[in-house]
Amino acid sequence: MGVPARVDRGDPMPAMAETSAIDAASRRLTMALDSLEAAIERRTEADHGEAGLVAQVHALGSDRSRLASDLDSAVARTRAMEASNREIARRLDVAISSIRSVLDANEH
């Protein structure tokens, strides 16, 4: 036969201390779960914010590409206009010179 289990019927304090420890552990667990839930919510918000930033960076990259293309086109048009301007100035100089020659020839 074995030794009979000891039954402690006289002191209610160990049972109360055990209940108090369980309650404290339960409160700590609840606080830890609340902290975890808050951290998850912050992380989710940060992920959404990051996705928004990624979209903005992509949009800015597209805008930059479009603006670079527009700038290249504007520079090409400006160069063409400058070349046309030089040709027109040359032709005007020739015309002015011809008119002066005709006027000088008629004066003499």
HELIX and SHEET records of a PDB file:
HELIX    1   1 MET A   13  GLU A  107  1                                  95    
END                                                                             
